[in-house]
Amino acid sequence: MSDADPGIFGPDSVTWQLHADPVMWVAGIRALYLQALHPRAVRGVVQNSDVRHDSWGRLLRTASFVGEITYGTAPAAERAGARIRGIHRRLSATDPDTGERYRVDDPELLLWVHCAEIDSYLGVARRSGYPLTAAQADAYVAEQREAARLVGLDPAGVPGSTAQLAGYFDAVRPRLAATPESGDIAGFLAAPPVPWPLLPLRLAVWRAVSGTAYAALPPWAQELYGRPGPAPAAADRRLRTAGRLLRAVPARVRWQLPPGHILRAVARLGPGTRPSPGRLPAAAGAGAGGP
């Protein structure tokens, strides 16, 4: 394909606009809190990586993957998906309760990770003031079936609307639980180890960001962690404040941060493709790119 390839979503998709919003960083941390509540999923992570020493790298790699499949060309997105599938295909974990060995790329686990991410991205954005209509929210969930395909899921079995996403969480909740591994993840997210010169920054900035992400969890997830969060109305106020502060940083400044997917996409496709809430498609399903 030519350099003008819009990728698998394209500039007229909800995904293209939403993923450029800076509250996605808060949403990503919220997703990690939520994902850790699936015992098999979190054990797959902990048993195959040094979470305590590589959680920063894991968060950045996830952000880079999302940026690449959102703003890269279609071939680049397909290569990124192939890399992820290749890594997961080689990994397995052991259930300590039963001794059963299971694959990390079990579709049940991949679906949990996907839905926890999409629920976090969408929920945090809307509660922080990002102007999505109900139809646009449904369009976003439907578009993200392409992201699910890239990690190895059959899109037909992935929620394609906010109602289906809510139904999925209702069905999966009995299988969720707090575990020692989820406690380790939560402990890291609340107070990650940093070199002592960076400790004031952690206290001043990270605590607020992580606390806001935790506050954005559904009450049932906070109950599983055994640490109640603020009332939903208070959490909404925190999210709106975070949204205003983050969006006050000029987009051009934010997009300079590595790995620079958005700037490269705009350079490839033209200035009219700069992500903006003002470019959200009016109708559900409008403008999603093809592979």
Backbone torsions as a table, in degrees:
resi	resn	phi	psi	omega
1	MET	NA	159.5	179.7
2	SER	-78.4	171.2	178.3
3	ASP	-65.5	-17.9	180.0
4	ALA	-82.3	5.5	177.5
5	ASP	-56.3	123.3	-177.4
6	PRO	-78.1	-6.6	-179.3
7	GLY	91.6	-171.2	-174.2
8	ILE	-82.7	-15.8	177.5
9	PHE	-108.7	-51.3	177.6
10	GLY	88.5	158.8	-175.4
11	PRO	-66.7	-13.5	179.9
12	ASP	-99.1	14.1	179.3
13	SER	-95.5	159.4	172.4
14	VAL	-64.2	-40.3	-178.7
15	THR	-55.4	-44.6	-177.5
16	TRP	-58.4	-41.4	-178.2
17	GLN	-76.9	-46.6	-171.9
18	LEU	-66.8	-41.6	-174.4
19	HIS	-70.1	-9.2	176.6
20	ALA	-87.4	-8.5	-177.4
21	ASP	-74.6	136.8	-174.9
22	PRO	-68.4	-16.6	177.1
23	VAL	-69.5	-6.6	175.6
24	MET	-60.0	-25.9	177.0
25	TRP	-67.9	-42.7	175.3
26	VAL	-62.9	-43.0	-179.8
27	ALA	-61.8	-38.6	179.7
28	GLY	-63.1	-38.5	178.0
29	ILE	-69.9	-39.1	175.8
30	ARG	-59.8	-39.6	178.7
31	ALA	-62.7	-39.8	179.0
32	LEU	-64.2	-43.1	174.7
33	TYR	-56.4	-46.5	-175.5
34	LEU	-69.0	-45.7	-178.4
35	GLN	-58.6	-33.1	-176.4
36	ALA	-69.1	-9.0	-179.4
37	LEU	-87.0	-1.8	172.6
38	HIS	-94.9	110.4	-171.7
39	PRO	-54.1	-44.7	-177.6
40	ARG	-71.5	-37.7	-179.9
41	ALA	-64.4	-46.3	-176.8
42	VAL	-69.8	-33.1	177.3
43	ARG	-69.1	-33.5	175.3
44	GLY	-61.1	-36.2	177.7
45	VAL	-72.1	-52.0	-174.0
46	VAL	-63.7	-37.5	-176.9
47	GLN	-78.8	-9.4	-178.5
48	ASN	-119.4	6.9	178.5
49	SER	-157.2	160.3	177.1
50	ASP	-89.9	83.4	-172.2
51	VAL	-59.9	-40.0	-176.3
52	ARG	-63.8	-28.1	-176.9
53	HIS	-109.0	-6.7	-177.4
54	ASP	-128.8	17.4	-179.8
55	SER	-66.1	-35.2	175.5
56	TRP	-59.9	-47.0	-179.6
57	GLY	-62.2	-38.5	179.5
58	ARG	-64.1	-44.3	179.6
59	LEU	-62.5	-43.2	-179.0
60	LEU	-69.1	-37.1	178.4
61	ARG	-66.2	-38.9	176.8
62	THR	-63.4	-45.0	178.8
63	ALA	-61.3	-39.7	179.7
64	SER	-66.7	-39.7	178.3
65	PHE	-62.8	-46.6	179.0
66	VAL	-61.0	-42.5	178.4
67	GLY	-64.3	-39.0	-178.1
68	GLU	-68.4	-43.0	-177.9
69	ILE	-76.9	-21.2	178.4
70	THR	-81.3	-45.3	-169.0
71	TYR	-113.0	-8.2	177.9
72	GLY	-81.5	174.5	174.6
73	THR	-68.8	164.7	178.5
74	ALA	-59.6	-44.8	177.2
75	PRO	-60.8	-37.8	178.4
76	ALA	-64.1	-40.5	178.0
77	ALA	-64.2	-41.9	179.6
78	GLU	-64.6	-38.7	177.6
79	ARG	-65.6	-40.6	178.5
80	ALA	-62.5	-42.5	177.0
81	GLY	-62.8	-41.5	179.4
82	ALA	-62.6	-38.2	177.8
83	ARG	-62.2	-46.9	-178.9
84	ILE	-62.9	-45.0	179.7
85	ARG	-62.7	-38.3	179.5
86	GLY	-64.3	-41.1	178.5
87	ILE	-64.8	-49.5	-177.7
88	HIS	-63.7	-32.5	-177.8
89	ARG	-63.7	-26.8	-176.6
90	ARG	-90.2	-4.5	-171.6
91	LEU	-108.7	148.5	174.3
92	SER	-145.6	172.1	-179.6
93	ALA	-148.2	167.4	-179.1
94	THR	-117.9	132.2	173.8
95	ASP	-78.6	114.4	-176.2
96	PRO	-68.0	-19.5	-179.4
97	ASP	-79.2	-33.3	-176.1
98	THR	-116.1	-14.5	-174.8
99	GLY	78.2	1.4	-177.8
100	GLU	-70.7	136.1	173.9
101	ARG	-93.9	132.3	-178.4
102	TYR	-137.4	158.3	-176.8
103	ARG	-85.1	142.1	177.3
104	VAL	-67.9	-28.3	179.6
105	ASP	-90.0	23.0	171.3
106	ASP	-55.4	127.9	-178.0
107	PRO	-54.8	-33.3	178.7
108	GLU	-61.2	-41.0	-178.6
109	LEU	-73.4	-41.3	177.6
110	LEU	-61.3	-39.3	-179.7
111	LEU	-67.0	-39.3	177.7
112	TRP	-61.4	-48.1	-179.7
113	VAL	-60.5	-44.3	179.6
114	HIS	-60.8	-51.1	-175.5
115	CYS	-66.6	-36.5	177.1
116	ALA	-63.9	-38.1	177.7
117	GLU	-67.2	-49.9	-175.6
118	ILE	-65.2	-41.4	176.8
119	ASP	-61.0	-38.4	-179.8
120	SER	-70.8	-47.3	180.0
121	TYR	-59.3	-47.3	-176.1
122	LEU	-70.6	-47.0	-176.5
123	GLY	-64.3	-45.5	-179.5
124	VAL	-65.3	-41.7	180.0
125	ALA	-60.7	-49.9	-176.8
126	ARG	-66.1	-41.9	-178.2
127	ARG	-71.9	-20.2	179.4
128	SER	-89.5	0.3	176.4
129	GLY	105.4	5.1	177.4
130	TYR	-69.4	130.0	-167.4
131	PRO	-82.6	73.1	177.5
132	LEU	-100.8	131.6	170.6
133	THR	-79.5	169.2	177.3
134	ALA	-61.1	-39.4	179.7
135	ALA	-65.8	-39.6	178.5
136	GLN	-68.2	-36.0	176.1
137	ALA	-63.0	-43.1	177.0
138	ASP	-62.9	-40.6	179.3
139	ALA	-61.7	-40.1	179.4
140	TYR	-62.1	-47.3	179.9
141	VAL	-60.7	-40.6	178.7
142	ALA	-65.7	-42.2	178.9
143	GLU	-60.3	-36.0	-175.0
144	GLN	-71.2	-5.4	170.2
145	ARG	-61.5	-27.7	175.7
146	GLU	-66.5	-40.7	176.1
147	ALA	-63.1	-39.5	177.7
148	ALA	-62.5	-40.5	178.0
149	ARG	-59.6	-41.4	-176.5
150	LEU	-63.0	-31.2	-179.7
151	VAL	-90.1	0.2	172.2
152	GLY	114.3	9.0	179.8
153	LEU	-94.1	154.0	171.7
154	ASP	-81.0	115.8	-176.8
155	PRO	-54.9	-28.8	-178.5
156	ALA	-63.6	-23.3	-179.6
157	GLY	-99.9	12.2	-177.0
158	VAL	-109.0	137.1	178.8
159	PRO	-51.9	136.7	-178.1
160	GLY	-118.8	10.6	177.7
161	SER	-153.3	166.3	178.8
162	THR	-65.8	-34.3	178.2
163	ALA	-65.6	-41.9	178.1
164	GLN	-67.1	-35.7	177.9
165	LEU	-65.1	-43.4	177.0
166	ALA	-62.9	-39.2	177.7
167	GLY	-63.2	-37.4	177.7
168	TYR	-61.5	-45.2	-179.0
169	PHE	-65.8	-37.3	175.6
170	ASP	-59.3	-39.6	-177.4
171	ALA	-74.3	-34.8	-173.2
172	VAL	-87.2	-18.1	-173.7
173	ARG	-55.0	-37.9	179.0
174	PRO	-61.9	-18.2	-178.7
175	ARG	-93.5	-0.2	-177.5
176	LEU	-94.9	149.8	-179.2
177	ALA	-165.5	155.3	170.4
178	ALA	-80.6	138.4	-179.6
179	THR	-134.6	167.6	174.0
180	PRO	-55.2	-35.5	-179.7
181	GLU	-67.9	-41.1	178.0
182	SER	-66.0	-34.5	176.0
183	GLY	-63.3	-38.8	176.8
184	ASP	-62.7	-43.9	179.6
185	ILE	-63.2	-45.8	-179.4
186	ALA	-62.9	-39.7	178.2
187	GLY	-62.7	-41.3	177.9
188	PHE	-64.8	-45.4	-176.5
189	LEU	-64.9	-32.3	179.7
190	ALA	-74.6	-35.8	-176.5
191	ALA	-150.8	75.9	-178.5
192	PRO	-67.0	143.4	176.9
193	PRO	-67.1	133.7	178.8
194	VAL	-137.7	156.7	172.9
195	PRO	-57.2	144.7	-171.8
196	TRP	-56.9	-32.3	177.4
197	PRO	-62.3	-22.6	-179.5
198	LEU	-92.8	0.0	-177.4
199	LEU	-59.0	-43.8	177.7
200	PRO	-59.4	-36.4	178.5
201	LEU	-65.3	-40.9	178.4
202	ARG	-62.2	-43.1	-178.6
203	LEU	-67.9	-34.9	-174.3
204	ALA	-84.3	-36.6	-170.8
205	VAL	-112.3	-54.6	-172.3
206	TRP	-62.8	-39.8	-179.6
207	ARG	-58.4	-40.3	179.8
208	ALA	-68.4	-42.8	-178.4
209	VAL	-67.0	-47.5	-179.5
210	SER	-65.1	-40.2	178.6
211	GLY	-64.0	-37.7	177.6
212	THR	-67.1	-40.6	177.9
213	ALA	-63.0	-42.1	178.5
214	TYR	-65.3	-40.3	179.2
215	ALA	-61.6	-27.5	-178.6
216	ALA	-79.0	-8.6	177.4
217	LEU	-65.9	151.6	173.5
218	PRO	-65.2	149.1	-178.3
219	PRO	-53.4	-35.4	-179.2
220	TRP	-64.6	-32.5	177.4
221	ALA	-70.8	-40.3	177.1
222	GLN	-63.8	-36.4	177.2
223	GLU	-63.9	-39.9	177.8
224	LEU	-62.8	-37.9	178.2
225	TYR	-73.2	-15.4	-179.6
226	GLY	75.7	22.0	-179.9
227	ARG	-137.6	96.9	-177.7
228	PRO	-59.6	144.9	175.3
229	GLY	-100.0	-177.0	177.2
230	PRO	-68.1	163.9	175.0
231	ALA	-59.5	150.2	-178.1
232	PRO	-51.6	-38.4	179.7
233	ALA	-64.8	-39.9	178.1
234	ALA	-68.4	-38.1	176.8
235	ALA	-63.4	-39.0	177.7
236	ASP	-61.7	-40.4	178.8
237	ARG	-63.7	-40.5	177.9
238	ARG	-63.5	-41.1	-179.4
239	LEU	-67.6	-39.7	177.6
240	ARG	-64.9	-38.9	176.9
241	THR	-64.0	-44.6	178.2
242	ALA	-61.2	-41.7	179.1
243	GLY	-61.0	-45.1	-179.9
244	ARG	-62.9	-43.4	-178.5
245	LEU	-65.2	-46.2	-177.6
246	LEU	-67.7	-39.8	-178.7
247	ARG	-74.6	-13.5	176.2
248	ALA	-71.6	-20.2	175.2
249	VAL	-75.6	124.5	-177.2
250	PRO	-54.6	138.1	-177.8
251	ALA	-56.4	-40.7	-178.0
252	ARG	-60.6	-33.6	177.3
253	VAL	-71.8	-47.3	-179.5
254	ARG	-60.1	-40.6	-174.9
255	TRP	-75.1	-8.6	175.4
256	GLN	-73.4	-20.2	-178.6
257	LEU	-63.7	142.9	177.7
258	PRO	-64.4	149.5	9.9
259	PRO	-93.5	8.4	170.8
260	GLY	72.7	28.0	-177.7
261	HIS	-60.1	-41.3	-174.8
262	ILE	-67.4	-45.5	-180.0
263	LEU	-61.9	-39.0	178.7
264	ARG	-66.7	-38.0	179.6
265	ALA	-65.9	-42.4	179.6
266	VAL	-67.3	-38.2	176.4
267	ALA	-63.6	-34.7	-178.6
268	ARG	-74.0	-38.7	-169.5
269	LEU	-107.9	-13.2	177.4
270	GLY	110.4	155.7	-175.0
271	PRO	-63.0	-22.3	178.6
272	GLY	-70.2	-5.2	-179.2
273	THR	-102.4	8.7	178.9
274	ARG	-58.4	128.6	-179.6
275	PRO	-61.3	139.1	179.9
276	SER	-164.6	142.8	174.5
277	PRO	-57.6	-26.9	178.7
278	GLY	-67.8	-13.1	179.9
279	ARG	-103.7	11.0	178.3
280	LEU	-61.5	136.0	177.2
281	PRO	-64.0	142.0	-175.0
282	ALA	-75.1	-32.8	-174.2
283	ALA	-108.9	150.0	178.0
284	ALA	-60.6	133.7	175.9
285	GLY	80.2	1.6	-176.3
286	ALA	-73.2	133.2	164.9
287	GLY	79.7	5.7	180.0
288	ALA	-66.4	134.8	-179.3
289	GLY	-75.9	165.8	178.1
290	GLY	-109.0	165.4	-178.9
291	PRO	-73.7	NA	NA
